[in-house]
Amino acid sequence: MTAHPRRRPSALRRARTLPPWSLLAAAVVTGGLAGGAYGALTPPVYTATAYVVAVPTEKSDPASALGFAQAYGRVATQLAVLGDAETAAGVPARTLQRQVTTATSPDAPLVSITATAPRAALAADMANAVSRSLTEHALSTRKTTNVELQQFARAVEPTDPSSPSPVLTSLVGASAGGLLGGLVLLVRPRRERETPDAPTAVPAPAARDDVFHGAL
């Protein structure tokens, strides 16, 4: 008994007959829905920043203040400083170490202290607590460094979250889906060519008259 070839599933046949743009549209829609769901389900994140400035005393100069500002920016997230800030911030020092970052400028003796938190008020409290603790730490060593830190700007409660909105994540997801769908469309024709090569047609033998005239 001759075995009949397996029939392809009807869904696969229908998919192969769809126009190419339908696959691209489906990828864009799927990516947009996934991105929107991610943005809607992810908790918002708020960011607040406080600033302190290094000021030289009468026994120092601006260059020394700039150098100590760089140093204070590096030690601001150490447990020695954060341990004094955890009470005012209302969170453990380990949390402050994970969610507080600092940055300094090579041209100005300014230190920025940025905190992120799921609530706007908490983010501002964390940034202000660390900046105050750092200022007090610098005050205790002023006689040695001849530089003190002063508050330049307090952190205020942010009005909007810094995390991406569902609209933005939807656009990113749709773009990624469109890119992936386009790549699939580019690959699909190559796969369709991966079929067994058809037998090469052999030309029919030439007639005797043609051979005779060719010889002449």
C-alpha positions in Angstrom: 0.0 0.0 0.0 1.4 3.4 -1.0 1.7 5.8 1.9 -0.1 9.1 1.2 1.8 12.3 2.2 0.6 14.0 5.3 -1.6 16.9 4.7 -0.6 20.1 6.3 -2.9 21.6 8.9 -5.5 23.9 7.5 -4.4 26.7 9.9 -0.9 26.5 8.4 -2.3 26.6 4.9 -4.4 29.6 5.7 -1.4 31.4 7.3 0.7 30.8 4.2 -2.0 32.4 2.0 -2.3 35.6 4.1 -0.7 38.7 2.7 2.7 39.6 4.0 1.5 42.9 5.6 -0.9 40.9 7.9 2.0 39.3 9.7 3.6 42.7 10.2 0.4 44.2 11.5 -0.1 41.3 13.9 3.4 41.8 15.2 2.9 45.5 15.7 -0.4 45.0 17.6 1.0 42.2 19.7 4.1 44.2 20.7 2.0 47.3 21.5 -0.4 45.3 23.7 2.5 43.7 25.5 4.3 47.0 26.0 1.1 48.7 27.3 0.5 45.8 29.7 4.0 46.1 31.0 3.7 49.8 31.6 0.3 49.5 33.3 1.3 46.7 35.6 4.8 48.0 36.6 4.6 50.2 39.8 5.6 53.8 39.1 9.0 55.1 40.2 9.6 58.7 41.4 12.9 60.5 41.4 14.0 63.5 43.6 17.4 65.2 43.7 19.0 67.4 46.3 22.2 69.4 45.9 25.0 70.4 48.3 28.0 72.6 47.5 31.5 72.5 48.9 32.7 75.8 50.3 36.3 76.5 51.2 37.1 78.2 54.5 39.5 81.0 55.0 42.4 78.6 55.2 41.6 76.9 51.8 40.9 77.8 48.2 38.3 76.9 45.5 40.5 74.2 44.0 40.6 72.3 47.3 36.8 72.7 47.5 36.4 71.2 44.1 38.6 68.2 45.0 36.7 67.6 48.2 33.4 67.8 46.4 34.5 64.8 44.3 35.5 62.9 47.4 32.3 63.7 49.2 30.3 62.5 46.2 32.0 59.1 46.5 31.5 58.6 50.2 27.9 59.9 50.2 26.5 56.3 49.6 28.7 54.6 52.2 27.1 53.1 55.2 29.0 55.5 57.5 26.9 58.4 56.0 23.7 56.5 55.3 23.5 55.1 58.8 22.8 58.6 60.1 20.2 59.2 57.4 18.1 56.1 57.8 16.1 57.5 60.7 15.2 60.7 58.9 14.4 58.9 55.7 12.3 56.2 57.4 14.0 53.4 55.5 17.0 51.1 56.3 20.5 52.1 55.3 20.7 49.2 52.8 17.6 50.5 51.0 19.3 53.9 50.8 22.4 52.4 49.4 20.4 50.7 46.6 18.2 53.6 45.7 20.4 56.6 46.2 23.0 57.7 43.7 25.4 60.7 43.6 27.0 62.7 40.8 29.6 65.4 40.8 30.8 68.0 38.2 34.4 68.4 37.1 33.9 72.2 36.9 31.9 73.1 40.0 32.1 71.9 43.6 28.5 70.6 43.5 27.2 67.2 44.6 23.8 66.0 43.4 22.1 63.3 45.5 19.3 61.5 43.7 16.8 59.1 45.3 14.2 56.8 43.6 11.2 55.4 45.4 7.7 54.2 44.7 6.2 57.3 46.3 7.1 60.9 45.5 7.3 62.0 49.2 9.5 59.1 50.1 11.9 59.9 47.2 12.3 63.6 48.4 12.7 62.5 52.1 15.5 60.1 51.1 17.4 62.6 49.1 17.1 65.3 51.8 18.1 62.9 54.6 21.2 61.8 52.8 22.2 65.3 51.8 21.8 66.5 55.4 23.8 63.5 56.8 26.6 64.2 54.3 26.6 67.9 55.3 26.9 67.0 58.9 29.7 64.5 58.1 31.7 67.2 56.3 31.1 69.6 59.2 32.7 67.2 61.6 35.9 67.1 59.5 36.0 70.8 58.6 39.0 71.5 60.8 41.0 68.9 58.9 39.8 69.5 55.4 39.2 73.3 55.6 36.1 72.7 53.5 32.5 72.5 54.5 29.3 71.4 52.7 26.3 73.6 52.5 22.9 72.9 51.2 22.4 74.3 47.7 18.9 73.0 46.9 16.5 70.8 48.7 14.8 67.9 47.0 11.1 68.5 46.3 8.4 66.0 45.7 8.2 65.1 42.0 4.8 65.6 40.4 5.2 62.9 37.8 6.8 59.5 37.9 10.2 59.1 36.2 9.3 55.6 35.0 7.9 55.3 31.4 4.2 55.7 31.0 2.0 52.9 29.5 1.7 55.0 26.3 5.5 55.1 25.9 5.9 51.4 26.6 3.1 50.7 24.1 5.0 52.6 21.4 8.3 50.9 22.3 6.5 47.5 22.2 4.9 48.2 18.9 8.2 49.3 17.4 9.9 46.2 18.6 7.0 44.0 17.3 7.2 45.8 13.9 11.0 45.2 13.7 10.6 41.5 14.6 7.8 41.1 12.1 9.9 42.7 9.4 12.7 40.3 10.1 10.4 37.4 9.8 9.2 38.6 6.5 12.7 38.9 5.3 13.5 35.3 6.4 10.3 33.6 5.2 11.0 33.7 1.4 14.4 32.0 2.0 12.7 29.2 3.9 10.2 28.7 1.1 13.1 28.1 -1.3 14.4 25.3 0.8 12.5 22.7 -1.2 14.0 19.7 -3.1 15.3 20.9 -6.4 13.2 20.0 -9.3 14.8 17.5 -11.7 16.8 19.2 -14.4 15.3 18.8 -17.8 17.5 16.9 -20.2 17.4 18.3 -23.8 16.0 16.0 -26.4 18.6 14.5 -28.8 19.2 16.4 -31.9 17.7 15.1 -35.2 20.1 13.5 -37.7 19.6 16.3 -40.1 20.6 18.9 -37.5 23.7 16.9 -36.7 24.6 16.6 -40.3 24.2 20.3 -41.0 26.1 21.1 -37.8 29.0 19.0 -38.9 29.1 20.8 -42.3 
